[in-house]
Amino acid sequence: MKNSPTTVIEADQIVRDHAIHRPDVRDYRKMPIGRIAHQGDVYLRRCAKVPKGFTVPTKDLQLAPGTTQGSRHIITAGPRVLTNPGNTDALLGPVIVAEKEFTLTHPEHAHCLMGPGVYEVGFQKDEAEAERRAVRD
């Protein structure tokens, strides 16, 4: 693998190549509303409807911000991804609106099969990093 950051398309291909060697998959296709699925530090909470403020569509299929391999939580094409321009919460990501099943992929974690529905994306809080910042301040 090259040392420079990869594009989302290149990362998706890496994930697909890796999946050949790592076939473990979590099946969340029948997940009820209110339940949470996770893949590493990314969480998908099934919602009854799109939360208020999530109105801006994006073509970005990578759910976690960043350019490292660890941030390569990528959904397969198909679902709409909506953002909230007024969101100031770093732990809250976009919302996924899926008419059909889709897959959440990652090169280091099991892939997640997701059913149709609305999913709010959240991120795990890094307590260790928060403590390091507090000590520096």
Secondary structure, 3 states (H helix, E strand, C coil): CCCCCCCHHHHHHHHHHHHHHCCCEEEECCCCCCCEEEECCEEEEEECCCCCCCCEEECCCECCCCCCHHHCCEECCCCEEEECCCCCCCCEEEEEEECCCEEEECCCCCEEEECCEEEEEEECCCHHHHHHHHHHC
